[in-house]
Amino acid sequence: MKITPLFLAALALAACSGGSDNSSTPAAPVAAASAPAGTTWTTTTAKTAEGYILGNPNAPVKLVEYGSRLCPACRALAEGAYRPLIDQYVSSGKVSFEFREFLVHGIADLPPALLGQCAGTEPFFPILEQMYAAQPGFNDKLQALTAAQQQQLQAAKPADAIKMLARQMGLIEFMKQRGLPEARADQCLADIALVDKLTKQTQDKGADGTVSGTPTVIVNGKKVDGIGWTDVEKALKAAGA
């Protein structure tokens, strides 16, 4: 996706998609774990210090993804990996899946990131998948910004620019269709504390080398060499899942 200076928002970031160079050493197989009575790991979600986690919080194999909801490579990973990851590995209690926002496109990534957390913990992962499915439409609407609209965004305060971008992408209507009132969506888009947190997380993880592009997938502390489901599953099996 072509990114204008506005969308870079003064963040020194890598472009969408990136590789990694760590290999996995085979580990002993890990045991499955049952979810608490009346629950399933595939619907057990919790907020973490850096994102949201799905599955057994004590799973011996921990998968972390740093992703951008507007990144086509992240969408491709989600479409190919999320269902088998969740249905085959998270469901067993062997693997947990944590998603962490990474603003690879700067301010343009903020509206979907903020609204993706707005509905609460339980719907976080279903909304994440649905946003990826709808991503081409969001990106097409960004590309349709006129020069005059871009100038207006450039001149706007950051909080106002975030709301303008959300409406341009159709994200308010997207969330309303999922039961989120428009007034609540506006509140979430104005959450400057979360904006600052996500911006700092992006800058810190880019600066320390944790993330060089999106998606970055890490299994038990080791970056996965590749960004497809075959690569991810190989790393999970090497970790004992």
C-alpha positions in Angstrom: 0.0 0.0 0.0 1.3 3.4 -0.9 1.8 5.5 2.3 1.9 9.3 2.3 4.0 11.2 4.8 0.8 11.9 6.8 0.4 8.2 7.5 4.0 7.8 8.5 3.3 10.2 11.4 7.0 10.7 12.2 7.4 7.1 13.3 10.7 5.5 12.1 9.1 2.2 11.0 9.8 -0.7 8.7 7.4 -1.4 5.8 4.6 -4.0 6.0 6.0 -7.6 5.7 9.3 -8.7 7.0 11.3 -11.8 7.5 13.2 -13.2 10.5 16.2 -15.4 10.8 15.8 -17.5 13.9 15.5 -21.2 13.6 13.7 -23.5 16.0 15.3 -26.4 17.9 13.0 -29.4 18.4 11.5 -29.6 21.8 9.9 -32.5 23.7 6.1 -32.9 23.0 3.9 -30.9 25.4 0.7 -32.2 27.0 -2.7 -31.0 26.2 -4.7 -29.2 28.9 -8.4 -29.1 29.5 -10.2 -25.8 29.8 -12.1 -25.1 33.0 -15.6 -26.7 33.1 -18.1 -25.1 30.9 -15.5 -23.2 28.8 -13.3 -23.7 25.8 -9.8 -22.4 25.2 -10.9 -21.0 21.8 -13.2 -18.5 23.5 -11.0 -17.7 26.5 -9.6 -14.3 26.0 -7.7 -11.9 28.3 -6.0 -8.5 28.0 -2.3 -8.5 28.5 0.3 -5.7 29.1 0.9 -5.5 25.3 -2.1 -7.0 23.6 -4.8 -9.7 23.9 -4.3 -13.4 24.4 -6.5 -16.3 23.3 -6.4 -19.7 24.9 -4.7 -21.3 27.9 -2.8 -18.5 29.6 -0.4 -21.1 31.0 0.1 -22.9 27.7 3.7 -24.2 27.3 3.9 -22.9 23.7 3.3 -19.2 23.4 2.8 -17.6 20.0 2.9 -13.8 19.7 2.1 -11.9 16.6 2.9 -8.2 16.0 0.6 -7.1 13.3 -1.1 -4.2 11.5 -4.8 -4.5 10.6 -4.1 -2.6 7.3 -1.1 -4.8 6.3 -1.9 -7.1 3.3 0.8 -9.6 4.5 -0.9 -9.7 7.9 -4.2 -10.4 6.2 -2.7 -13.2 4.2 -1.3 -14.8 7.4 -4.7 -14.4 9.2 -6.6 -16.0 6.3 -4.2 -18.9 6.1 -3.2 -19.4 9.8 -5.8 -18.3 12.2 -8.4 -21.1 11.8 -5.9 -24.0 12.0 -3.9 -22.2 14.7 -7.0 -21.8 16.9 -8.9 -24.9 16.0 -6.0 -27.4 16.1 -3.5 -25.8 18.6 -5.2 -23.2 20.8 -8.1 -25.6 21.4 -5.8 -28.2 22.9 -4.5 -25.9 25.6 -1.0 -26.5 24.2 -0.7 -23.1 22.5 -1.7 -19.6 23.4 -2.0 -16.9 20.8 -1.3 -13.2 21.7 -1.9 -10.4 19.2 0.0 -7.1 19.6 -0.7 -4.0 17.5 2.2 -2.6 15.5 1.6 0.7 13.8 3.7 0.0 10.7 1.6 2.7 8.8 1.7 5.2 11.6 -1.5 7.2 12.2 -3.4 5.2 9.5 -3.2 2.1 11.7 -4.7 3.8 14.7 -8.4 3.9 13.8 -8.7 0.1 13.3 -6.4 -0.6 16.2 -8.4 1.6 18.6 -11.8 0.3 17.4 -10.6 -3.3 17.4 -10.2 -3.0 21.1 -13.3 -0.9 21.7 -15.9 -3.7 21.9 -14.1 -5.4 24.8 -12.1 -8.5 25.5 -14.4 -11.3 24.4 -15.0 -10.1 20.8 -11.4 -9.0 20.2 -10.3 -12.0 18.1 -13.5 -12.4 16.1 -13.3 -8.6 15.2 -9.7 -8.9 14.3 -10.5 -11.7 11.8 -13.4 -9.7 10.4 -11.3 -6.6 10.0 -8.7 -8.5 8.1 -11.5 -9.9 5.8 -12.7 -6.3 5.2 -9.2 -4.9 4.9 -9.2 -4.4 1.1 -12.2 -2.1 1.4 -10.5 0.0 4.1 -7.3 0.4 2.1 -9.2 1.3 -1.1 -11.0 4.1 0.8 -7.7 5.4 2.1 -6.4 5.4 -1.5 -9.4 7.4 -2.5 -8.5 10.4 -0.3 -8.3 13.5 -2.5 -5.4 16.0 -2.2 -7.8 18.4 -0.5 -8.8 15.8 2.1 -5.1 14.9 2.7 -4.4 18.6 3.3 -7.3 18.8 5.8 -5.9 15.8 7.6 -2.5 17.3 7.7 -3.8 20.4 9.3 -6.0 18.6 11.8 -5.2 17.8 15.4 -4.1 14.2 15.8 -7.3 13.2 17.6 -9.4 14.8 14.9 -7.3 13.2 12.2 -7.9 9.8 13.7 -11.6 10.3 13.7 -11.6 11.6 10.1 -9.6 8.6 9.0 -12.0 6.2 10.7 -14.9 7.7 8.9 -13.1 7.7 5.6 -12.3 4.0 5.9 -15.9 3.1 6.9 -14.8 1.8 10.3 -17.6 3.5 12.2 -20.2 1.8 10.2 -18.2 -1.5 10.3 -18.3 -1.4 14.1 -21.9 -0.3 14.3 -22.8 -3.4 12.4 -21.2 -5.4 15.2 -23.2 -3.7 17.9 -20.9 -0.9 18.9 -22.7 2.5 19.2 -21.3 5.4 17.3 -20.9 7.4 20.5 -18.8 4.7 22.0 -16.7 4.4 18.9 -16.0 8.1 19.0 -14.9 7.7 22.7 -12.5 5.0 21.8 -11.0 7.0 18.9 -10.3 9.8 21.3 -8.4 7.5 23.8 -5.1 9.4 23.7 -3.7 7.2 26.5 -4.1 4.2 24.3 -2.7 6.1 21.3 0.4 6.9 23.2 0.8 3.4 24.5 0.5 1.8 21.0 2.8 4.4 19.5 5.4 3.8 22.2 5.1 0.0 21.8 5.6 0.4 18.1 8.7 2.6 18.5 10.2 0.5 21.2 9.8 -2.8 19.5 11.1 -1.4 16.2 14.1 0.2 17.9 15.1 -2.9 19.8 14.9 -5.2 16.8 12.0 -7.2 18.0 9.9 -6.2 14.9 11.4 -5.3 11.5 8.1 -5.6 9.6 4.6 -7.0 9.9 3.6 -9.6 10.5 6.3 -10.7 13.0 5.5 -14.0 14.7 7.4 -15.2 17.7 7.1 -18.7 19.2 8.5 -19.1 22.7 10.7 -16.1 22.3 12.1 -17.1 18.8 11.1 -15.3 15.6 9.5 -17.6 13.0 11.5 -17.7 9.8 8.7 -16.9 7.4 5.2 -15.5 7.5 3.0 -18.3 6.2 1.0 -21.0 8.0 3.5 -23.7 6.9 6.3 -21.7 8.6 4.3 -21.0 11.8 3.1 -24.6 12.1 6.7 -25.8 11.7 7.7 -23.6 14.6 4.9 -24.8 16.8 5.7 -28.4 16.2 9.4 -27.7 16.9 8.3 -26.2 20.2 6.5 -29.4 21.1 2.9 -28.5 20.1 
